[in-house]
């Protein structure tokens, strides 16, 4: 075992990566695309990069790849000027990569905006490629994207959007991916149980979130978010970010937390249950019951071939009949290497539900007096969703 392989926290197998590459290349051949280009700069919605390479993107530092129809990838990332390492595609830290190029570019230094695109364009031209597909161009930095288009245009290289090609493959989870996703859900169950044992009056919201993050990372998680807040009963405690988690928790309060993290292999699930440091109110129980019924209503419609728009419409009809407003946020969606990935269960999604997808269904009930959200993951089976991937009881936790 090499030192690079030994140091990896949750690697994907070489067989899994090879499966993905083979499937994508078949689609590229059908469309006459000679190479794909993508860039990612964050670990929550940078999953295309990890899907191709096993590598995360972190801290706004971009990583870009050129994935050819044949041969190894070229990877561009932050580092010294003129950095070049020749690899053979078998390095455990850079699987599938043949050329690792570096440049010191930063979005906070505007004049470096096209440093990365210059290197990718040079790689494309070096291989004499004339047909390029862009993957997730919305994830690219503006300078990177405009730099590519300009360089390719000058060279007479055709450019197409190949995101759908990848999405159709990426949305269906392989047996290895499904096993890793199950392990992520189990990790989150363990973190939630630990939080329930740890939380107490006198702590601040961010201390509970920090404990959850610490526990998750000790269990093998790398990235994710820990949103939550506390409030006195009779007031809503919504999912809030770290900079708004300064409230001190008191006896009798309700505390809400969303554990939305990845686990082994960098694959995401998410979990939430309300916690009450005392006895839950009737209003909280009623809201929780409605959220559970809303989740079951959606799950009954999750069947292969169903348009996401139909499920979304049925959810809105259910909520309006219950006296709640229509859902305008994203209440259900796919997950994988991206915290949010297709299909999105809403009116504008064109991808249909398919067997093998990993969906999170998280309806909520929110008023000025109460907030609850039931958050879980399910695999889509041949006839609909299987058992809930999370084992945490679907109930209000009273401590």
C-alpha positions, 0 to 999 in steps of 0.5 A, a space after each residue: 500500500 502506498 503512503 498516498 493510499 494509506 492516508 485516504 479517509 474514505 476512498 472510492 474503489 478503482 472499480 467504481 471510478 472505472 464504472 463511471 468513466 466507462 459509462 460517461 465515455 459511452 455517452 461521449 462517443 454517442 454525442 461526438 464529444 472528445 473531452 469533458 471539462 469541469 471545475 469545482 470550488 466547494 465541497 457541498 456542491 462540487 460533487 461532479 469533481 469528486 464523482 470523476 476523480 474521488 477528490 473534493 474541492 474545498 475553501 473556494 480553491 478551484 480544481 478543474 479537470 479535462 476528461 478525455 475520451 481516451 487516456 488519463 485526465 489533466 487536473 489543474 489546481 492551486 499551487 506554484 506557477 508552472 507546476 507539472 507532475 506526470 502521473 500514470 492514472 494509478 496514484 491513489 491520491 489522484 486516480 485517473 489523473 495523468 497530468 497534475 498542473 498547478 497555478 496560484 489563482 485566487 478569486 480575491 485577486 481578479 487578475 488571476 481569473 483565467 490562469 486555470 482556464 489557460 492551463 486547461 485550454 492548453 491541455 485541450 490544444 496539446 491533444 489536438 481535440 476539437 469537440 468539448 463538453 462542459 459539465 456543470 458550467 454554472 459551477 465554474 468561476 466566471 473567469 474560468 468559463 469565459 476564458 475557456 470559451 474565448 480560447 476554444 473559439 479562437 482555436 475553432 474548438 466546438 463547445 456543448 453543454 454535456 451536463 445532462 449526459 453526466 447527470 443521467 448516470 450520476 443520479 443512479 447509484 451503483 451497489 458500492 455507492 448505495 453501501 457507502 450511502 447507507 454507512 453515511 446514514 448510519 453515521 448520522 444516526 450515531 451523531 444524532 444519538 450522541 447530540 441527544 446525550 450531550 445537549 443540556 441547558 446552558 449550552 449555546 446553539 453553536 456548542 451543540 453544532 460544534 459537538 455534532 461536527 466533532 463527532 461526525 468527523 471522528 466517525 469519518 465524515 469530511 464535509 457538511 453543515 450543522 444547521 439549527 437553533 433553539 427557542 422557547 416553546 411557542 416560538 419557531 426554532 428554524 435551521 440557522 447557520 453558525 453565525 446565528 447560533 449564539 443563543 443560550 439553551 434553556 430548560 423546556 426549550 425546543 432545539 432543531 438541528 439538521 445534520 447534512 454531512 457526507 460520509 465514506 466516499 464523500 456521499 451525502 445523506 441528511 437527518 433531522 428530528 426535533 429535540 425538546 429539553 422537557 415536554 413537547 407542546 400540543 402544537 409541536 406534536 400537531 406540527 410534527 404529525 403533519 410533517 410525517 404525513 406530508 413525507 408519507 404522502 410524497 413517498 407514496 408517489 415516488 415510483 420509477 417513471 414519475 415526474 418530479 413535478 407531479 410529486 411536487 404538485 401533490 405535496 402542495 395540494 396536501 399542504 394547502 388542504 391542511 391549511 398550510 401555504 404552498 411549498 416554494 422551497 426545495 423540499 425533496 431532491 437527490 443526493 450523492 457527492 453533491 449535497 443537493 443533486 438532481 432530480 429536484 422534486 419541484 415544478 421545473 425538473 425534467 428528470 423522472 424518478 428512476 430505480 437506484 436514486 438516493 432521495 431525501 424527502 424533508 417536508 417542514 411545517 413552519 409558523 411563527 410559533 413552531 418549526 419542525 422538519 422530518 428529514 430522511 433518505 430513501 433509495 428508489 426501488 423497482 416499485 417505489 422507495 425502500 425502507 428509510 435509510 436512517 434508523 433514528 426514531 421518527 418522533 420528537 425527542 424529549 430529554 
